[in-house]
Amino acid sequence: MSESLRYGWTTGACATAATAAACHGLWCGVFPDPIRIELPRGRTPEFGLAFTETTPGRASAGVVKDAGDDPDVTHGATVVSTVWPAEPGSGVVFHAGPGVGTITKPGLPLPVGEPAINPVPRRLITQAVTAAAEEHDEPADLNVEISVPGGERIAEQTWNPRLGILGGLSILGTTGVVVPYSCSAWIDSIRRGIDVARAVGIDHVAGATGSTSEITARDLYGLPTEALLDMGDFAGAVLKYLRRHPVPRLTLAGGFAKLSKLAAGHLDLHSKRSQVDRGFLADLARESGADEALAHAITEGNTALRALELAQDANIPLGDVVASRARDTALQVLDGAPVAVDVLAINRSGTIVGRAGP
C-alpha cells in the first residue's frame, strides 16, 4: 500500500511566510530562515526561504510553493513578498506585483481594481505584519507587494482570465493547507464564475463537462466568455449554487456518457465516483421503443458510446431521452428555483446527439 498523500501549502500561506520574513529583513536586516507563521486551526508551519533581498527602504523574501501531492499548477512557483513603509495610519496596503492578477470584473470577493489577493490571505498577511511590527517596535503601516515570477504564464492554465482576473495568478487559501486532490478549489471557481455572471448581468450560463461540449454550447447560443462555467464533473455544484443564486437560463452540455450518469441521478460525474449504467440505458431504450434484442446488446456493450451507436442504428432516440432525464435530475436539484434548463448531449466530434428543454 502507498503512503498517505502529503498535504501542501496554499499560495496564501506562502505569501504570508514570505511577508513575515521580509518584515524582519526590513526592520532588522536579518531574514529568519525557516520562518514560522500561524495559520487558521492552530497550525504553525515553518517555511524555508528561496530568495531574500534588501534595497534602500525595501526588503523582499520568497518561498517556493509546495502543494504536497496535489496536482496544483502553482506547485513549485516562487511566491515573493516585497515590503516598504506606507503612509502613517494606512495599515497594510496590498499591491499586485509581476505574476499576480488584478480584479477587472465585479462578482468576486474583492472590488474591481484590487490585487487578486483573497480576503483570508490578506487577513493572515496583516496579522503577520502586525506581529512583526510589535516585535520590532515599528508601525504596522506597510506596503506589501506579492509577486509570482512566471505567474502570468501559469495563470493561463487557470480560470482567472475567464473570471476577469488579469495579469497573473490569484493568491488563494482559506486554511493555508492544500488537501491532496481536493475538489474544493474547482467548486469554488464554479461558484465565483456564477457570481461574476450575475454581477455583469448575464442571463444565460452554460455548464459544460469539457472543452468540446463548451465550444458547442457557446457557438450554438452565441454566449460570451463570462457565461461559460467550467463545470467538469461537478454538475451538483453548479445546480446547488444556482438553486441559491439563480440565473434565468442554464444550458448543461456534456458528453453522452457523462450525461447518462446525470440522467441516472448522479451529481458527481467523475469516473471514480459514478459509473455508466448500461442496464439503465437499456431500460431507457426500451421505453423509447427498443426491442429486447437491442436492449440486451446495449446491456452487454462495453461503453455508453456503443449504446448510443446501437440505438441510433435502430432509430431509437436514446440521446434525447438521456438529455431529458438529465434535465429532470437538474430540475429536481434546482427545486423550483427560477432557472430554465436545457440539456445538450454531445459526441466526441462536437455533434449534438441529444437535446431536451427550451
C-alpha positions in Angstrom: 0.0 0.0 0.0 1.2 3.5 -0.8 1.7 6.0 2.0 -0.9 8.7 2.7 -1.0 11.6 0.4 1.1 14.5 1.5 -0.6 17.9 2.3 0.8 21.1 0.9 0.5 24.9 1.4 -1.6 27.4 -0.4 -0.2 30.5 -2.2 -1.8 32.5 0.6 0.3 30.6 3.2 3.4 31.1 1.2 2.7 34.8 0.7 2.2 35.1 4.5 5.5 33.4 5.2 7.4 35.5 2.7 5.9 38.7 4.1 6.7 37.8 7.6 10.3 37.1 6.6 10.5 40.3 4.6 9.3 42.4 7.6 12.1 41.1 9.7 14.5 41.8 6.8 13.2 45.4 6.5 13.3 46.2 10.2 16.4 44.4 11.5 18.3 43.3 8.4 18.0 39.6 9.2 15.7 37.1 7.4 14.6 34.2 9.7 15.1 31.0 7.8 13.0 29.0 8.3 10.2 31.4 9.1 7.3 30.2 11.2 3.8 31.5 10.7 0.4 31.0 12.3 -2.5 29.6 10.2 -6.1 29.0 11.0 -7.0 26.0 13.0 -3.8 26.3 15.1 -1.3 25.2 12.5 2.2 26.8 12.8 4.2 25.6 9.9 7.8 26.6 9.0 8.9 27.7 5.5 12.3 27.8 4.1 13.3 30.9 2.1 14.3 30.5 -1.5 15.1 34.2 -2.0 16.0 37.3 0.0 17.0 40.8 -1.0 17.3 44.2 0.6 17.5 47.5 -1.1 17.3 51.0 0.5 14.0 51.1 2.3 12.7 47.8 1.0 13.1 44.1 1.7 12.0 41.0 -0.3 11.7 37.3 0.5 10.5 34.4 -1.5 9.0 31.0 -0.7 8.6 28.1 -3.1 5.1 26.7 -3.0 4.9 23.0 -2.1 1.5 21.7 -3.0 2.2 18.3 -1.5 0.7 15.5 -3.6 -2.0 17.8 -5.1 -1.8 18.3 -8.9 -1.7 22.1 -8.5 -0.5 24.2 -11.4 1.3 26.5 -8.9 3.3 23.8 -7.4 7.0 24.8 -7.5 6.2 28.5 -8.1 8.1 31.1 -6.0 5.8 33.5 -4.1 7.7 36.7 -3.4 6.7 39.5 -0.9 8.3 42.9 -1.1 7.6 45.4 1.7 8.3 49.0 2.3 6.9 51.7 4.6 3.4 53.1 3.9 1.8 56.4 4.9 1.2 56.7 8.6 -2.2 55.3 9.5 -2.7 53.5 6.3 -2.3 50.0 7.7 -1.3 47.3 5.2 -1.6 48.3 1.6 -1.6 45.5 -0.9 -0.1 45.6 -4.4 -0.1 43.1 -7.3 3.5 42.5 -8.4 4.5 40.7 -11.6 2.6 37.4 -12.0 -0.2 38.3 -9.6 -3.6 39.3 -11.2 -5.8 42.3 -10.8 -9.6 42.1 -10.5 -11.3 43.6 -13.6 -14.9 42.4 -13.2 -17.5 42.5 -10.4 -18.8 39.5 -8.6 -15.6 38.4 -6.9 -14.9 38.8 -3.2 -12.7 41.9 -3.9 -13.6 45.2 -5.7 -12.6 45.9 -9.3 -9.1 47.2 -9.5 -7.8 45.4 -6.4 -4.9 42.9 -6.5 -6.1 39.3 -6.6 -5.1 38.6 -3.1 -8.1 36.9 -1.5 -9.6 38.0 1.9 -8.2 35.3 4.1 -4.6 35.6 2.8 -5.0 39.4 3.3 -6.0 38.8 6.9 -3.1 36.3 7.5 -0.6 38.7 6.0 -1.9 41.6 8.0 -1.6 39.5 11.2 2.0 38.6 10.3 2.8 42.3 9.6 1.3 43.3 12.9 3.2 40.7 14.9 6.5 41.6 13.3 5.8 45.3 13.9 5.2 44.7 17.5 8.3 42.6 17.9 10.5 45.4 16.3 8.5 48.3 17.8 7.7 49.6 14.3 4.4 51.0 12.9 2.3 48.4 11.1 1.8 50.7 8.1 3.3 48.8 5.3 3.1 48.4 1.5 3.1 44.7 0.7 3.6 43.6 -2.9 3.1 40.0 -3.8 4.6 38.7 -7.0 5.0 35.3 -8.6 7.7 35.1 -11.3 6.1 33.4 -14.3 2.7 33.7 -12.8 1.1 35.3 -15.8 2.0 32.2 -17.9 0.8 29.8 -15.1 -2.5 31.7 -14.9 -3.3 30.7 -18.5 -3.9 27.2 -17.1 -6.4 28.5 -14.6 -9.9 30.1 -14.8 -8.5 33.6 -13.9 -8.9 35.1 -17.4 -12.5 33.9 -17.6 -13.3 35.3 -14.2 -11.8 38.7 -15.1 -8.6 38.3 -13.1 -5.9 39.6 -15.5 -2.2 39.7 -15.3 -1.5 36.6 -13.3 -2.5 34.3 -10.5 -4.7 34.7 -7.5 -3.3 34.4 -4.0 -5.7 31.9 -2.5 -6.5 29.8 0.5 -8.9 29.7 3.5 -7.0 27.4 5.8 -3.5 27.7 4.3 -3.4 24.0 3.6 -3.8 22.3 0.3 -5.6 19.0 0.7 -4.4 16.5 -1.9 -6.8 16.1 -4.9 -9.3 18.3 -3.2 -12.3 19.3 -5.2 -12.9 22.5 -3.2 -10.9 24.8 -5.5 -12.7 23.7 -8.6 -16.1 24.0 -6.9 -15.2 27.4 -5.5 -14.2 28.6 -9.0 -17.6 27.4 -10.3 -19.3 29.5 -7.6 -17.2 32.5 -8.5 -18.0 32.1 -12.1 -21.7 32.2 -11.4 -21.2 35.3 -9.1 -19.4 37.1 -12.0 -22.0 36.1 -14.5 -24.8 37.5 -12.2 -22.8 40.6 -11.4 -22.3 41.6 -15.1 -25.9 40.9 -16.0 -25.6 37.6 -17.8 -29.0 35.8 -18.0 -27.9 32.6 -19.7 -25.0 30.5 -18.5 -23.7 27.1 -19.7 -22.1 24.4 -17.6 -20.0 22.0 -19.7 -18.3 18.8 -18.8 -15.4 19.5 -21.2 -14.0 21.8 -23.9 -15.8 20.2 -26.8 -19.2 20.5 -25.2 -18.4 24.0 -24.0 -17.5 25.1 -27.6 -20.7 23.5 -28.9 -22.9 25.4 -26.4 -21.0 28.6 -26.8 -21.3 28.6 -30.6 -24.9 27.4 -30.6 -26.2 30.2 -28.4 -23.5 32.9 -29.0 -22.6 33.0 -25.3 -19.9 35.4 -24.0 -16.9 34.0 -22.1 -18.4 35.2 -18.8 -21.4 32.9 -19.3 -19.3 29.7 -19.6 -18.9 27.7 -16.4 -16.1 25.0 -16.5 -18.4 22.6 -14.7 -16.3 19.5 -15.3 -17.7 16.6 -13.3 -19.3 18.8 -10.7 -22.9 19.1 -12.0 -24.2 19.1 -8.5 -22.0 22.1 -7.5 -23.4 24.1 -10.4 -27.0 23.2 -9.7 -26.9 23.6 -5.9 -25.3 27.0 -6.2 -27.8 28.2 -8.9 -30.6 27.0 -6.6 -29.5 29.7 -4.1 -28.2 32.2 -6.6 -30.4 31.7 -9.8 -29.6 32.8 -13.3 -32.7 32.8 -15.6 -31.4 30.2 -18.0 -28.9 27.3 -17.7 -27.6 25.1 -20.5 -26.0 21.8 -19.4 -23.7 20.5 -22.1 -21.7 17.3 -21.9 -20.7 14.0 -23.4 -23.4 11.4 -23.8 -21.7 9.1 -21.2 -21.4 11.9 -18.6 -24.9 13.0 -19.1 -26.2 9.4 -18.8 -24.8 9.5 -15.2 -26.7 12.7 -14.5 -29.8 11.1 -16.0 -29.4 8.3 -13.5 -29.3 10.8 -10.7 -25.6 11.1 -10.1 -24.4 14.7 -9.4 -20.7 13.9 -9.4 -19.8 12.6 -12.9 -16.2 11.6 -12.2 -15.3 8.0 -13.2 -14.1 7.3 -9.7 -17.4 8.3 -8.1 -20.0 7.2 -10.6 -20.2 4.7 -13.5 -22.2 4.5 -16.7 -25.1 2.1 -16.0 -25.7 0.2 -19.3 -28.7 -1.6 -17.8 -30.2 1.8 -17.1 -29.5 2.8 -20.7 -31.1 -0.4 -21.9 -34.2 0.5 -19.9 -34.4 3.9 -21.4 -34.1 2.4 -24.9 -37.0 0.0 -24.1 -39.1 3.0 -23.1 -38.3 4.5 -26.5 -39.3 1.5 -28.5 -36.3 -0.8 -28.5 -36.9 -4.5 -28.7 -35.3 -7.0 -26.3 -32.5 -7.8 -28.7 -31.4 -4.2 -28.8 -31.8 -3.8 -25.1 -29.7 -6.9 -24.5 -27.0 -5.6 -26.9 -26.9 -2.3 -25.1 -26.6 -4.0 -21.7 -23.8 -6.2 -23.0 -22.0 -3.4 -24.8 -18.7 -2.1 -23.4 -19.3 1.7 -23.5 -22.0 4.3 -23.4 -20.9 5.3 -26.9 -21.6 1.8 -28.1 -25.1 2.0 -26.6 -25.7 5.3 -28.4 -24.5 3.9 -31.7 -26.7 0.8 -31.4 -29.7 3.0 -30.6 -29.0 5.4 -33.5 -28.8 2.5 -35.9 -32.2 1.4 -34.8 -33.7 4.9 -34.9 -34.2 4.9 -31.2 -33.7 8.5 -29.8 -31.6 7.5 -26.8 -29.7 10.7 -26.9 -32.8 12.8 -26.5 -34.1 10.5 -23.7 -30.9 10.8 -21.8 -30.9 14.5 -22.2 -34.5 14.7 -21.0 -33.7 12.5 -17.9 -30.6 14.6 -17.1 -32.8 17.7 -17.3 -35.3 16.1 -14.9 -32.4 15.5 -12.4 -31.3 19.1 -12.8 -34.8 20.4 -12.1 -35.1 18.2 -9.1 -31.9 19.7 -7.6 -32.9 23.3 -8.5 -36.1 22.6 -6.5 -38.2 25.3 -8.0 -35.6 27.9 -8.4 -36.4 30.3 -11.3 -33.9 28.7 -13.8 -35.0 27.4 -17.2 -32.9 24.4 -18.1 -31.9 22.8 -21.4 -29.5 19.9 -22.0 -27.2 19.2 -24.9 -25.7 15.7 -25.2 -22.6 15.8 -27.4 -20.4 13.2 -29.1 -16.7 13.4 -29.3 -16.7 15.4 -32.5 -19.0 18.1 -31.0 -22.2 16.9 -32.8 -25.3 17.2 -30.7 -26.7 13.7 -30.3 -29.5 14.5 -27.8 -31.4 17.6 -26.7 -34.0 18.5 -24.2 -35.7 21.6 -22.8 -36.3 25.1 -24.1 
